[in-house]
């Protein structure tokens, strides 16, 4: 009995945009090299997949090139540092020998304790968490406690930075909507369908009428899939191993109001 070579089963939805684009680029290259006639494919199916691949490449390029993305990353670092500094300063003040400052720190830490470690949250969740922190710090009596520890300006700047983040995030969403004719999810779904069709047809013909060329094609595609999976696992492992931000960051520079351009409402 002849051994049958199967295509490796792999879930594509886990790959991010660049990973998926690269994977399909290699798949298309091998499929084109093998030839539609050898694989018993319709040339229009390959042509459609190439068209979708180009469209997806453009979507990925637009997403990574959006100027708002860099602004968001910079502001996210600023607001995380500010929030950490406020919490750390309050915690350190709990043991101050000055009774008034220690009392202010005790009152503030009761409010801030649930927010310790907020900077490890994903950005959307972090935005909501900072909003909650600012609401709690706006309670009656909290302003006097903040002033006692010289934190009022830092809280004000954190408020502005978080608002700025929301505005720029909305601007990026609008820019993405304007730039994309078809969203990437829809494109990937159709590409997945064509991939499944191509590999199913090639596999079926190799079972009924075994071919060294198709056999080699299946093995090559499987090798590409395996490499893509290894790369994905390495990325996830690296993300897991990344150390969290320190509990006690260095004192941030003197707070300043965000640029007027960044805080302006989205057009």
C-alpha positions as a LaTeX table, in Angstrom:
\begin{tabular}{lrrr}
\hline
Residue & $x$ (\AA) & $y$ (\AA) & $z$ (\AA) \\
\hline
Unk1 & 0.00 & 0.00 & 0.00 \\
Unk2 & 1.37 & 3.41 & $-0.99$ \\
Unk3 & 1.81 & 5.97 & 1.74 \\
Unk4 & $-0.40$ & 9.01 & 1.27 \\
Unk5 & 1.08 & 12.43 & 1.97 \\
Unk6 & $-1.38$ & 14.87 & 3.49 \\
Unk7 & $-1.26$ & 18.64 & 3.75 \\
Unk8 & $-0.50$ & 19.74 & 7.28 \\
Unk9 & $-3.56$ & 21.08 & 9.13 \\
Unk10 & $-2.93$ & 24.53 & 10.51 \\
Unk11 & $-5.29$ & 27.22 & 11.81 \\
Unk12 & $-4.47$ & 30.47 & 10.02 \\
Unk13 & $-6.55$ & 32.80 & 12.18 \\
Unk14 & $-3.84$ & 32.94 & 14.87 \\
Unk15 & $-1.35$ & 34.68 & 12.56 \\
Unk16 & $-1.16$ & 38.45 & 12.62 \\
Unk17 & $-1.34$ & 40.48 & 9.41 \\
Unk18 & 2.35 & 40.44 & 8.39 \\
Unk19 & 2.72 & 36.74 & 9.30 \\
Unk20 & $-0.31$ & 35.79 & 7.22 \\
Unk21 & 0.81 & 37.90 & 4.26 \\
Unk22 & 4.26 & 36.30 & 4.30 \\
Unk23 & 2.83 & 32.80 & 4.60 \\
Unk24 & 0.47 & 33.26 & 1.65 \\
Unk25 & 3.19 & 34.92 & $-0.38$ \\
Unk26 & 5.35 & 31.81 & $-0.04$ \\
Unk27 & 2.39 & 29.54 & $-0.74$ \\
Unk28 & 1.54 & 31.45 & $-3.91$ \\
Unk29 & 5.16 & 31.34 & $-5.06$ \\
Unk30 & 5.31 & 27.56 & $-4.68$ \\
Unk31 & 1.91 & 27.07 & $-6.27$ \\
Unk32 & 2.85 & 29.23 & $-9.25$ \\
Unk33 & 6.17 & 27.41 & $-9.60$ \\
Unk34 & 4.43 & 24.02 & $-9.56$ \\
Unk35 & 2.00 & 25.22 & $-12.21$ \\
Unk36 & $-1.78$ & 25.23 & $-12.47$ \\
Unk37 & $-1.73$ & 22.41 & $-15.01$ \\
Unk38 & 0.37 & 20.13 & $-12.80$ \\
Unk39 & $-1.83$ & 20.79 & $-9.78$ \\
Unk40 & $-5.04$ & 20.57 & $-11.87$ \\
Unk41 & $-6.09$ & 24.08 & $-10.91$ \\
Unk42 & $-7.98$ & 26.80 & $-12.72$ \\
Unk43 & $-5.72$ & 29.74 & $-13.52$ \\
Unk44 & $-8.47$ & 32.18 & $-12.49$ \\
Unk45 & $-8.39$ & 30.81 & $-8.94$ \\
Unk46 & $-4.69$ & 31.54 & $-8.67$ \\
Unk47 & $-5.21$ & 34.97 & $-10.23$ \\
Unk48 & $-7.93$ & 35.78 & $-7.68$ \\
Unk49 & $-5.71$ & 34.72 & $-4.79$ \\
Unk50 & $-2.87$ & 36.91 & $-6.07$ \\
Unk51 & $-5.28$ & 39.84 & $-6.30$ \\
Unk52 & $-6.47$ & 39.29 & $-2.74$ \\
Unk53 & $-2.89$ & 38.92 & $-1.52$ \\
Unk54 & $-1.92$ & 42.26 & $-3.04$ \\
Unk55 & $-4.96$ & 43.91 & $-1.48$ \\
Unk56 & $-4.11$ & 42.45 & 1.92 \\
Unk57 & $-0.51$ & 43.62 & 1.59 \\
Unk58 & $-1.79$ & 47.15 & 1.01 \\
Unk59 & $-4.02$ & 46.92 & 4.08 \\
Unk60 & $-1.14$ & 45.76 & 6.27 \\
Unk61 & 1.14 & 48.47 & 4.90 \\
Unk62 & $-1.44$ & 51.17 & 5.57 \\
Unk63 & $-2.01$ & 49.95 & 9.11 \\
Unk64 & 1.66 & 49.93 & 10.07 \\
Unk65 & 2.35 & 53.24 & 8.31 \\
Unk66 & $-0.45$ & 55.24 & 9.94 \\
Unk67 & 1.16 & 58.19 & 11.77 \\
Unk68 & $-1.40$ & 57.84 & 14.56 \\
Unk69 & 0.08 & 54.49 & 15.55 \\
Unk70 & 3.42 & 55.98 & 16.58 \\
Unk71 & 1.67 & 58.78 & 18.47 \\
Unk72 & $-0.45$ & 56.26 & 20.36 \\
Unk73 & 2.59 & 54.22 & 21.32 \\
Unk74 & 4.40 & 57.29 & 22.65 \\
Unk75 & 1.38 & 58.52 & 24.63 \\
Unk76 & 0.77 & 55.05 & 26.04 \\
Unk77 & 4.28 & 55.04 & 27.50 \\
Unk78 & 3.78 & 58.52 & 28.96 \\
Unk79 & 0.47 & 57.72 & 30.65 \\
Unk80 & 1.80 & 54.43 & 32.02 \\
Unk81 & 4.84 & 56.18 & 33.50 \\
Unk82 & 2.70 & 58.94 & 35.00 \\
Unk83 & 0.24 & 56.51 & 36.53 \\
Unk84 & 3.02 & 54.36 & 37.95 \\
Unk85 & 4.73 & 57.40 & 39.42 \\
Unk86 & 1.56 & 58.57 & 41.15 \\
Unk87 & 0.91 & 55.15 & 42.71 \\
Unk88 & 4.55 & 54.63 & 43.71 \\
Unk89 & 4.86 & 58.09 & 45.25 \\
Unk90 & 1.73 & 57.50 & 47.34 \\
Unk91 & 2.93 & 54.07 & 48.45 \\
Unk92 & 6.35 & 55.38 & 49.45 \\
Unk93 & 4.75 & 58.23 & 51.40 \\
Unk94 & 2.88 & 55.82 & 53.67 \\
Unk95 & 5.87 & 55.63 & 56.00 \\
Unk96 & 6.92 & 59.28 & 55.96 \\
Unk97 & 7.65 & 60.74 & 59.41 \\
Unk98 & 5.53 & 63.77 & 58.56 \\
Unk99 & 2.06 & 62.96 & 59.88 \\
Unk100 & 0.12 & 65.11 & 57.40 \\
Unk101 & 1.83 & 63.54 & 54.38 \\
Unk102 & 1.50 & 60.00 & 55.74 \\
Unk103 & $-2.22$ & 60.60 & 56.38 \\
Unk104 & $-2.68$ & 61.91 & 52.83 \\
Unk105 & $-0.86$ & 58.88 & 51.44 \\
Unk106 & $-3.02$ & 56.50 & 53.48 \\
Unk107 & $-6.22$ & 58.06 & 52.13 \\
Unk108 & $-4.93$ & 58.05 & 48.56 \\
Unk109 & $-3.55$ & 54.52 & 48.64 \\
Unk110 & $-6.93$ & 53.17 & 49.70 \\
Unk111 & $-8.25$ & 54.53 & 46.40 \\
Unk112 & $-5.23$ & 53.64 & 44.27 \\
Unk113 & $-4.44$ & 50.13 & 45.50 \\
Unk114 & $-6.86$ & 48.40 & 43.05 \\
Unk115 & $-4.98$ & 50.04 & 40.17 \\
Unk116 & $-1.51$ & 48.68 & 41.00 \\
Unk117 & $-0.13$ & 46.96 & 37.89 \\
Unk118 & $-2.57$ & 48.68 & 35.50 \\
Unk119 & 0.28 & 49.36 & 33.08 \\
Unk120 & 0.42 & 45.66 & 32.12 \\
Unk121 & $-3.07$ & 45.77 & 30.65 \\
Unk122 & $-3.78$ & 45.94 & 26.89 \\
Unk123 & $-4.15$ & 49.53 & 25.69 \\
Unk124 & $-7.98$ & 49.61 & 25.33 \\
Unk125 & $-8.45$ & 48.15 & 28.82 \\
Unk126 & $-5.76$ & 50.45 & 30.19 \\
Unk127 & $-7.65$ & 53.49 & 28.90 \\
Unk128 & $-10.78$ & 52.49 & 30.80 \\
Unk129 & $-8.76$ & 51.66 & 33.93 \\
Unk130 & $-7.08$ & 55.07 & 33.94 \\
Unk131 & $-10.51$ & 56.67 & 33.56 \\
Unk132 & $-11.62$ & 54.80 & 36.67 \\
Unk133 & $-8.51$ & 55.87 & 38.56 \\
Unk134 & $-9.08$ & 59.52 & 37.66 \\
Unk135 & $-12.72$ & 59.34 & 38.71 \\
Unk136 & $-11.70$ & 57.94 & 42.10 \\
Unk137 & $-9.04$ & 60.64 & 42.52 \\
Unk138 & $-11.69$ & 63.31 & 41.82 \\
Unk139 & $-13.67$ & 62.33 & 44.92 \\
Unk140 & $-14.17$ & 64.85 & 47.71 \\
Unk141 & $-11.04$ & 65.39 & 49.71 \\
Unk142 & $-8.68$ & 63.67 & 47.27 \\
Unk143 & $-7.48$ & 66.96 & 45.76 \\
Unk144 & $-6.14$ & 68.12 & 49.12 \\
Unk145 & $-4.33$ & 64.82 & 49.62 \\
Unk146 & $-2.80$ & 65.03 & 46.13 \\
Unk147 & $-1.65$ & 68.58 & 46.81 \\
Unk148 & $-0.06$ & 67.45 & 50.07 \\
Unk149 & 2.14 & 65.02 & 48.12 \\
Unk150 & 2.73 & 67.45 & 45.19 \\
Unk151 & 0.89 & 65.14 & 42.79 \\
Unk152 & $-1.82$ & 67.46 & 41.49 \\
Unk153 & 0.08 & 68.40 & 38.31 \\
Unk154 & 0.84 & 64.75 & 37.56 \\
Unk155 & $-2.81$ & 63.76 & 37.87 \\
Unk156 & $-3.82$ & 66.67 & 35.63 \\
Unk157 & $-1.29$ & 65.63 & 33.00 \\
Unk158 & $-2.42$ & 62.00 & 33.20 \\
Unk159 & $-5.98$ & 63.19 & 32.58 \\
Unk160 & $-4.89$ & 65.09 & 29.50 \\
Unk161 & $-2.74$ & 62.22 & 28.17 \\
Unk162 & $-5.56$ & 59.71 & 28.51 \\
Unk163 & $-7.97$ & 62.06 & 26.74 \\
Unk164 & $-5.37$ & 62.64 & 24.04 \\
Unk165 & $-5.00$ & 58.88 & 23.57 \\
Unk166 & $-8.74$ & 58.51 & 22.98 \\
Unk167 & $-8.82$ & 61.29 & 20.40 \\
Unk168 & $-5.89$ & 59.93 & 18.40 \\
Unk169 & $-7.27$ & 56.39 & 18.59 \\
Unk170 & $-10.50$ & 57.62 & 17.01 \\
Unk171 & $-8.51$ & 59.46 & 14.34 \\
Unk172 & $-6.65$ & 56.25 & 13.49 \\
Unk173 & $-9.90$ & 54.29 & 13.27 \\
Unk174 & $-11.29$ & 56.85 & 10.84 \\
Unk175 & $-8.07$ & 56.78 & 8.80 \\
Unk176 & $-8.20$ & 52.99 & 8.55 \\
Unk177 & $-11.83$ & 53.11 & 7.46 \\
Unk178 & $-11.05$ & 55.67 & 4.79 \\
Unk179 & $-8.04$ & 53.73 & 3.47 \\
Unk180 & $-9.57$ & 50.28 & 3.24 \\
Unk181 & $-11.98$ & 49.29 & 0.52 \\
Unk182 & $-12.37$ & 45.80 & 2.00 \\
Unk183 & $-11.40$ & 44.90 & 5.55 \\
Unk184 & $-8.59$ & 42.41 & 6.08 \\
Unk185 & $-10.79$ & 39.85 & 7.83 \\
Unk186 & $-13.02$ & 39.50 & 4.77 \\
Unk187 & $-10.00$ & 39.20 & 2.47 \\
Unk188 & $-8.41$ & 36.54 & 4.65 \\
Unk189 & $-11.61$ & 34.51 & 4.77 \\
Unk190 & $-11.75$ & 34.35 & 0.98 \\
Unk191 & $-8.04$ & 33.56 & 0.74 \\
Unk192 & $-8.49$ & 30.74 & 3.27 \\
Unk193 & $-11.28$ & 29.32 & 1.12 \\
Unk194 & $-9.17$ & 29.40 & $-2.05$ \\
Unk195 & $-6.20$ & 27.88 & $-0.18$ \\
Unk196 & $-8.43$ & 25.03 & 1.00 \\
Unk197 & $-9.72$ & 24.47 & $-2.53$ \\
Unk198 & $-6.24$ & 24.45 & $-4.10$ \\
Unk199 & $-4.77$ & 22.04 & $-1.56$ \\
Unk200 & $-7.83$ & 19.76 & $-1.67$ \\
Unk201 & $-7.71$ & 19.48 & $-5.47$ \\
Unk202 & $-3.96$ & 18.83 & $-5.47$ \\
Unk203 & $-4.27$ & 16.21 & $-2.72$ \\
Unk204 & $-7.17$ & 14.43 & $-4.45$ \\
Unk205 & $-5.31$ & 14.14 & $-7.74$ \\
Unk206 & $-2.21$ & 12.87 & $-5.95$ \\
Unk207 & $-4.29$ & 10.11 & $-4.37$ \\
Unk208 & $-6.05$ & 9.06 & $-7.58$ \\
Unk209 & $-3.12$ & 9.58 & $-9.95$ \\
Unk210 & 0.08 & 9.83 & $-7.85$ \\
Unk211 & 2.57 & 12.39 & $-9.11$ \\
Unk212 & 6.11 & 13.07 & $-7.97$ \\
Unk213 & 5.58 & 16.76 & $-8.76$ \\
Unk214 & 2.47 & 17.05 & $-6.61$ \\
Unk215 & 4.13 & 15.00 & $-3.87$ \\
Unk216 & 7.06 & 17.42 & $-3.83$ \\
Unk217 & 4.63 & 20.36 & $-3.82$ \\
Unk218 & 2.77 & 19.02 & $-0.77$ \\
Unk219 & 6.01 & 18.45 & 1.12 \\
Unk220 & 7.21 & 21.97 & 0.31 \\
Unk221 & 3.94 & 23.57 & 1.41 \\
Unk222 & 4.08 & 21.56 & 4.63 \\
Unk223 & 7.61 & 22.83 & 5.26 \\
Unk224 & 6.40 & 26.42 & 4.76 \\
Unk225 & 3.54 & 25.86 & 7.19 \\
Unk226 & 5.90 & 24.36 & 9.77 \\
Unk227 & 8.27 & 27.33 & 9.52 \\
Unk228 & 5.38 & 29.77 & 9.86 \\
Unk229 & 4.18 & 27.94 & 12.94 \\
Unk230 & 7.67 & 27.98 & 14.49 \\
Unk231 & 7.93 & 31.71 & 13.85 \\
Unk232 & 4.54 & 32.27 & 15.47 \\
Unk233 & 5.50 & 30.23 & 18.53 \\
Unk234 & 8.74 & 32.17 & 18.90 \\
Unk235 & 6.85 & 35.46 & 18.76 \\
Unk236 & 4.38 & 34.32 & 21.41 \\
Unk237 & 7.17 & 32.99 & 23.64 \\
Unk238 & 9.03 & 36.28 & 23.35 \\
Unk239 & 5.89 & 38.21 & 24.28 \\
Unk240 & 5.38 & 35.97 & 27.32 \\
Unk241 & 8.99 & 36.33 & 28.44 \\
Unk242 & 9.01 & 40.14 & 28.17 \\
Unk243 & 9.52 & 41.50 & 31.71 \\
Unk244 & 6.83 & 43.76 & 33.07 \\
Unk245 & 7.52 & 47.39 & 33.85 \\
Unk246 & 9.26 & 48.02 & 37.20 \\
Unk247 & 7.16 & 48.84 & 40.26 \\
Unk248 & 9.08 & 52.00 & 41.01 \\
Unk249 & 9.88 & 53.99 & 37.85 \\
Unk250 & 12.16 & 56.95 & 37.74 \\
Unk251 & 10.55 & 60.30 & 38.40 \\
Unk252 & 9.05 & 61.58 & 35.16 \\
Unk253 & 10.00 & 64.97 & 33.86 \\
Unk254 & 7.94 & 67.99 & 34.83 \\
Unk255 & 4.42 & 67.50 & 33.47 \\
Unk256 & 3.40 & 69.60 & 30.52 \\
Unk257 & 0.17 & 69.91 & 28.61 \\
Unk258 & $-0.09$ & 67.84 & 25.42 \\
Unk259 & 0.38 & 69.53 & 22.08 \\
Unk260 & $-2.69$ & 71.46 & 21.01 \\
Unk261 & $-2.71$ & 69.57 & 17.70 \\
Unk262 & $-2.97$ & 66.21 & 19.43 \\
Unk263 & $-5.81$ & 67.26 & 21.75 \\
Unk264 & $-7.93$ & 68.79 & 19.01 \\
Unk265 & $-11.12$ & 66.87 & 18.18 \\
Unk266 & $-10.92$ & 64.42 & 15.33 \\
Unk267 & $-12.11$ & 65.83 & 12.07 \\
\hline
\end{tabular}
